[in-house]
Each structure stands twice: as C-alpha cells, then as structure tokens.
Amino acid sequence: MPDLLTPLEFSGLTLRNRIVMPPMWSGQASEDGEVTDAIVEYHRKRAAAGCGLVIVEHTFVHACGRHSPTQLGCDNDAMVGGLSRLAAAVKGEGSVVALQLSHAGSRGWSAFLGRRPVAPSAVRHPYEPKGEIPEGLDQAGIDEVVRAFGAAAARALRAGFDAVELHAAHGFLLSEFLSPLTNRRNDGYGGPLSRRFRLHLEVLREVRRKAGPEFPVFVRLGACDETPGGLTIEDSCEAASALVADGAALIDVSGGLQGSRPAGRGPGYFVPYAEAVKRRVPVPVIVTGGVREPETADLIIRRGQADLVGIGRAMLEDPDWARKALERLANSAKSGRRNSAG
C-alpha cells in the first residue's frame, strides 16, 4: 500500500514522493510578467526541501487573461529564457516541475488589462461582487484563447518544464465555462454539461498538438461550486472522465467558482471530491486544501482517497515543510517497526 513517501511513476515522470507544492501566486513577477530572482528562489527552496512535484504558480497565456499586475506570464517567446531558469532551478533540486497555464476570464480588471475582461457570458462573477461585468467571448475570441494555451504550452516545453497544468478551477475562465452560474451561452459552448466543457477539450487537444502527445498535461479541475444552481461533483466527474479520455495525464482537484472560500475550513476539505473523481479516472489525482500535518497527508494516500497531496498554506508559511514531514514520517515508521519487533 503506497504512502506519502512512496515514489510515483506515470506518463514518463518519476516523482520521488507524493508531496506536491501546489501553484500558489507569489506576486513577485516583473511588471511585464517575467520571472524574477524572487520567484526562482520561492520555488527552488520548496523543491530543495524534498517535494516530489512542484507546480509553478498560475501563468497567463494571453494579455487579456491576466489576473494581476504581478502575475507570471507565458504569452510570448521573450518569457522563455526566464522560465528556463526557473524550471532548471527546481529540477536541479530533484523535483518534477510543471507550469500552470491560466486565463483569468472575468477575474481580470480593465484597470491593468486596458479593456474589459472576457468571459463565457456577460455575467459578473458571483464571488467577485466588486468585479466588472465582462464581455462575452465570440467564436473568434474563443479560438484565440485556444491558440494562446497551445502556444504557451509549447513555450513551457522549450523552457524545460516536465509538464503543464491547465487551470480550470477557482472561477478562472475555464472554470467559468464549466459552471452554469457563469456560462449562459446558447451556442455550442453552453447549455448541457457536454457543451460547457467543450472548451476544456479544445484547449487540451491544442496543447497536446503544439507540445506533442508525450508531454504530460494536467488539469486543475474545480470540482464543485458549492453554490445553489452551480457545478456539482457529479458534473466534474463526468468532465474529468472526458478529459482523461482525451489525454489528460492527471487531475488536480480543487474548488470551483468559490475557490477555497470560506476561510477557516477544516483539514482536507476537498478530499471527498478527490475521492469521487479518483473512482472515475485511471490517472493520478491530486488533492489540496487545508492539509497541514504530515500524518493527515499520509493517511489520505494510505486510504486511497488521492494519489498525491498538495500542501498549500503550511508550505507557504514554512518552505522547509516537506523535509520536516519526510523526517517525521520516516522516524515514525522506524519507531513502529521497533515496537513491532519488541
């Protein structure tokens, strides 16, 4: 039976353990969205502590999909040099490294975008009460988004990343298309669930076309909106199955439009969603959300509720979390063996 310390092999990748540094925005990119020394060190330190997988913070694929002025970017070839330095630093510490690709959708702001944000429909984000009413994308805009994700994935491959992750959670653009609360379209991208995740499949196919079928593509999937009339876990299980059938190498389970709201939830609050998705897909599943103690993460793996565990806030507070966790669990296992022998 695997535990948190057990290596994991899939899609040509070998992870030394099941600990994941999830994508956590650092706000340390340059004004142009370029990699800085601070971003490199932020990720390198957590890789050096022993993480099996590091997923680099959300990175905009298109100028109109930027979430903040200090967000990392991958929307043009000039970004590749800095991203190469970041990928090399993380891999140099023994971690597998993925780059999360993102489009903010209606969570962008015209103040720094220079235009209204875009979304599936002209509907204000339900968890951004002060947000702007976005511009609904037309077909040309959708096609441009698809191409942007594919081009960004090709840059990530050139930069030396081991994989990319498509951000389809937390109320960003792909999450907005999947949720009936923000997708009010009546064309081929709206209405029934199968049409609401059509864009996900088009993006996935374009990414695999541009980066090659051997380059692993993860999907961070918002599993449930936890809001009346919103996305349900059954909807997400169906979407996850379709994504895996089209080549997704891993599903990273997280929150839907609400993200991790409200604050102060207990440990492992997305574990039931991850467990439901894991029953439906034959690829590894990551769960993140409120896990702070190594024993909790270890138990999630031992129970078969997920294959990997992301440690968010605890790792943000303590870059050395992984090393301490590995030592604690290894010492606990040694103690258990001594007690059994005695």
N, C-alpha and C positions, 0 to 999 in steps of 0.2 A: 504494500500500500504506500503510495507516494506521500511525502510530507513537504513542508516548506523548504527543506534543504535538498530535496531531490532534484537533480537536473531534469530538463525537459527538452526533447528534440521534436521539431515539427517544421515542415516547409523549408528544409535545408538549414534551419537555425538550431543552434545548441545553446541553451540557457543553463548557466551553472547552478541556478536555484530558481525558486518560484516567486522571488521578491521583485516587485515592479515599482519603479519610480514613475508615477503617473504624470501626464502632462499638466504642469502647474505653471500658469503665467507668472513670470518674474517681473515684468515691467522694466526690463533692462536693455531692450533693443535700442538702437540708434533711432533718430527721427525718421530715417529712411527705411527702418525695419531691418537693418543689418545686424549681424552677430557682433557682440562686444566681448571684451575680455571677461566682463562680469557674468555674462550668460555662459560662456565656456566653463568658467570656474564653478558656477552654480550647478551645472550638470556633472562636471568631472568629479567634484567632491563626493557626490552621492553614488556615482559609479565606483569610485575608489573604495567606498565603504562595503561594497560587495553585492550590489543589486544585480540580479540576473538580467533584467531588461530595464532600459531607460527609454521612456517615450518623451521626446523633446516637446516642449510647450507649443500650444496652438499657433500655427504659422499661416498667415493669409496667402491665398493663392491668386488673389485679384485685388487691385487697388480699391474697388468698390465693396470688397468683402472684409475690410479691415475693422477690427473691433476696438482698437485703442491706438493712440499715437506712439506708444512704446511697445507695440506688438512686433514679434519677429515676422519676417516676410520671406516668401519664396516665389515671388511673382515675376522675377526677371533674372536673366543669366548673371547679372552682376552680383547676385546673392550667393552664387555657388562657392566662391572662394572662402567666405566666412563660414558657410555651412560645412564645408570640408574640414575646416579647422575644428569646428565643434564636434563633428562625427568622429574625427581621429582622436580627439581628447577622451571621449567616452569609451571608444573601443580600446584605446590604449590602457584603460583600467580594467579590461576584461569583461565589460558588459556588452550585450547586444543592444543596438541603438536604432530606434525608429523615429521618424519625424511626423508629427501630427499636422495634417493639412486641413485648413479650415476656411469657411466663408461665413462671416458673421450674420448675414441676412439683415433682418430688422434690428439687430442689436448693435449695428453701426450707428454713427452720428454724422449728420451733414456738416457739423462744425469742422471736422477734420477730413471728411470724405470729399467735401466740395460739391456734394449732390445729395439728394435724398437717398437713404438706404433702400435696398431692394429686398423683396421677399416673395413668397408664392402669391400672396394676395395683399391688397391694401388694408391690412388689419394690424392695429397696434399690438405689440407683443403683450400677452396677458400678465407677464411677470416683469415688465418694464413700464410701469404706469406713467413715467415721465418721458417715455420714448416717443419717437416720431411715428407718424403713420407712414409706412414705407410705400414704395412704388412697386406694384405687382409686375413681375417679370413677364415679358413676352417671349415668344419662341426664340427670337434672335438672342435675347439675354440669357435664356436657359442654355442655349448652345455655347455661348461664350463662357458660361460657368463650367460646363463640362470640359471644354478645351483647357481652361485655366487649371483645373485639377490635374488633368493629364500632363500638361507641361510642367507643373510643379513637381509631380512625381518623378518625371524624367530628370529634373534638376537634383532631386534628392538622391536618386541613383548615382548620378555623376559625382555628387558630393561625398559618396561613400557610406550612406546610411544603409542599414541592413534591411529595412522595411519602411513602409509608410503607414500611417493610420488616418482614415477618413473620419473627420469629426462630424458625427450625426447625432449629437446629444446636446443638452443644455440650452435648447432653444436657439441654436445657430441655424443656418439656412437649411441644411438637410433635415434637421430635426423639425423645422417649421413646415417643410413639405410633408413630412410623415404625420404630423398632428392635424386632426380635423378642426382644432381650435384656430389654427393659423392658416390652414390651406382651405380656401373657399372656392377653389377653381372648379370649372365645369368642363374642362378640356381633358386631354389625355394624361394630365398630371394631377388631377383632383377627383374627388368623389370616393369611389371604392378604395379600399386599402391597397389593392394591387396597383392602382394608378398613382397613389400617393407615394409609394416607394419606387416608382419608375425612375425618378432622377437618381436615386441611390445606385440603381443598377447601371444606368448610363454612365455615371461617374466611375464606378468600379471598372466597367469594361474599357473606358477610355484610359484609365490609369494603367490597367494591365496591357493595353495596346501600346502605350507610349513607353512604359518601363519594362515591358516584357513579362510573359506569363510565369517566369520563375521568380520574379521579385515579389516577396510576400506583401500582401495588402491586408491590414487590419481595419476593422470598423468599430469605432466607439459609438455604441447604439444607445440612445435614450429609451430606456425600456418601458417607462410609464410616465404619463404626465401628472398622475396623482391629482387630477382636476376633473370635475364632472364634465362629461362630454368629450374628454381628451383621449389621448392614446392609451391603450390598455396593454397589459403584459402579453395577452394572447396575440394582439396585433404585432407586437415586437417579435414574438417567437416566430410568427409567420414571415415577417420581414427578414429575420436572421436566417431562417432556412433558405429563403430565396437568395440572399447574399452569398451564403456558403455554396449553394448550388452553382453560382456564377463565379466562384473562385476566391471568395474572402478566406483568408488563412486563419483568422482569429476574430472573435467577437469580444469587445471590451464593454461590459455592461455598466451603464451609469444612468443618470436621471434624464428625464425628458425636458419639456419646456421649463419646469421648475428647477432644474439642476439639483442641487443638494439642499434646497430650502425645505423646511425651515431649519434654522441653525439649532444646534444642541440635540440632534438626534442620537440615538444610541449606537453602539458599535455594530458595524456590518449591516447597515440599514438597506443596502441593495442586494444582500445575499439571497433573499427569496427570489428576486428577479433573475439573478445569475443562475441559480439552481434550475429555474424553469427553462431558461434558454439552453443551458447545458444538456438538458434532457432531449432537446430538439436538434442539436447540431453535433457533427462529428469532429469539430475542430476545438482547439483550446479556448477557454473562456476566462477572462479576467474580471475580477470584481474589486471595486474600490468604494470606500465610503465609511468613515468613522472607525476604521481599524487602527488601533494604536499599540496593542500589546502583541508581541511575537506569538504568544500561545493562542491568541484568537485567530491570527492568520494561519498558524499551523493547523488548527482544528478545522478551519474551512477547507483546507486541502485534504486533510485526512478523512473528512466526511464526504468528500466528493462533490462539494457544492460549487466549486470552481477549480480551475487548474493553476491559476496564478492570482496573487493578491497585490493590489496597488496600495501603497501606504502614502497617503496624501499629507494631511496637516502635520502628522507626527514627524514625517521626514523633512517637511518644510522647516519645522522647528529645530530638528536635530539632524544635520547632514550625515551623522555617523550612525543613524538608526539601524541600518542593515548590519553593520559589523557587530553591534551590540546584540542584535537579535540572533544572529548566527551563533555567536558565542554562547548566549544564554540557552538556546535550544540544544546546542551540541553538549553543553555541560549537563543539562537536564537529562539528555539521553544517556550519557555516561553514568550519571548517578542512578538512573533506573536500571541499567544493566548491572551495576554493582549490587544494588539492592536485591535484584533477582538472583544473582549468583550467591549472595549471602543467605 
